[in-house]
Amino acid sequence: MKDQIQAQRARLRRAQELLKSEFIGLDSIIDSLIDGVTAWACMPEAQQRPTIIGLWGLTGVGKSSLIKRLAHHMDWTSRLSILDSGEMKVSSSLSTRLSQLAEDGKLDAPIFLLDEFQRGFTVEEGKEVYGEGLLWDWLDTGKMTDTSHIHNLAYAFQEVRKLRQCVEMGVE
């Protein structure tokens, strides 16, 4: 286990160097990004809640590209799902998209890039438009409270990860 953590940390440092060579002037942001994902990358099974990293900036400065390149350098592209927040103005859209990801097996240590986040939540006529807080509950807990099949599936994946870890450690 210790060797796996050290190897993952080395991969993260290498990705950090590569990102700094690709994204000039974003060194401190890249450092913060790598710091933010280190615990999740090294020991995802210890996560109780989602790791959330918010990248804020003007359109076109490279936020989404930075995440895509990190996923590429870490061989996480199969776990990366890009969700356009502007297309999910109601909870059913988010639930449907997460159901599709679950069917594809992409909820096992997933990475979600919520692109165009500013378009996903608005207030119109004093009412919240984004699914009565579903997005915020999901970001806070990592669970879909109003769609039990997603919650149960995510729980099952979590239990499978724990069992795999036990088997790898030699537990009989």
N, C-alpha and C positions, 0 to 999 in steps of 0.2 A: 504494500500500500504506500509506504514512504517513497519507494522508487517511482511509483506511478505519479505521485504528487510532484516529485522533483522533475520528472520528465515533462509533465504538463506545464510546470512553471518555466522550464527551459523553452518549450514551444511558444509560450506566451511572450517571453522576452524576445525571441526571434521574430515573432509576428509584430511586436512593438517596433523593432528596428526597421522591418520592411515597411510598415505603415508610415513611419516617420520619413522614409525615403520617397514614398509615394504622395504623401499629403504634406507639402511644405508649409511651415508656419503653424501647424496644429499640434506641435509636440506636447504641450501641457494637456490638451484635450485627449490625445492618444494615451498619455500617461494615466490620466484619470479613468479613461475607458478600461485600460488593462487592469488597473487597480480594482475597478468596480466588478470585473468579471472573474478575477482570480479565484476567489473562494468558490464561486459557482462552478468554474471550470475544473478546479482541483478536487472538490468534494460535493458534487451535485446532490448526492443522497442526503446530505446534512441540511439541505434547504427546507425550511418550514414554510416560507412564503417566496413568491417570485422575486428575483433580482430585477430591479427596474433601473434603467439608466436613461435619463432624459438628455437628449442632445438638442439644444435650442439654437436657432440662428436663422438668418435670412435664407430664402429659397435659393438653391443652387450653390451653396457653399461646400457641399460634400458630405452631409450628415449620413444620408442613406448609403452613399458609396463607401464611406468609412466602415460601416457595419458589414456591408456585403464583402468588402475586402478582408476584414477580420475573420469573417466566417470562412472565406476562401483559404486564408493562410492557416487556419486552425483545422481545416477539413471538417467544418461544421455546416457546409452548404446543404446537406440533406436534412438538417434539423431546422434550417432557417425558413420561416414562412413570412412573407411580406403581406401585410394587411393594409389596404388603403382605408384609413379611418373615415374619409369622406364618403365612401360607399356603404358604410355601416351606420346609418343614422338611427336605426331601430334595433332593439335587442335581438329580434328574430334573425337579422342579417349576421350578427356576431355569432349567435348560437348555431346557425346553419354552417357558417365558415368553420367554426371549431369542430362541429360534427364531422365535416369533410376531412379535416386534419386528423381527427381521431380514427376515422376509417382507414386513412392512409398510413396509420401508425406513427404520425408525426407529433404525438403528444408525449413521447418519451424523451425527457430532457429537451424540450423545445426551445427555440429562439424565435421570438416574434418581433418583427420590425413593424411598428405601427407608424406607417408613413402618412404624411399629410394630416397629422394629429389635430391640428387647429381646425380642420374641417369636420372632424368627427363629433365635436361637441359644440352645440350652440344653444342659445336661449332665444326662443321666439315667443313673443307675447307673454313674457314672464314664466314660460314653461321650459323645462329641460327637454331637449329633443332627443338626447341619446339614451334611449331605452331604460328610463327610470333608474338610472344609476348602475345598470348591469356592468358596464365597462369598468367603473370605479371599483365595484365589488370584486370583479375578476382580477384587476390589477393588484388590489389589496391582498386578496386571499389566494389567488391562483385557482379559484374554484368558481364554477358556474352555479350560483345558488338557485336559479329558476329553471335549470335544465338538468335534472338529476342524472340522466344517462351520461352526460359529459363528466359530471363530478365523479360518478361511479367508475367510469373508464379511467379517468386521471388517477383515482385512488388505486385502481387495480394495477396500473403501470408503476405507481410508486411502490406497491407491495412486491411486484415482480423485481424491481431494482434492488430492493432490500434482500430478497431471497437470493438473487444472483450474487450479491456481495457476500452473503453468508457462505454460499457454495464455494466462491473463489477463495474465501479464507479457510476453507477446509471443514466447515461445520457439517456434521452429518445428522 
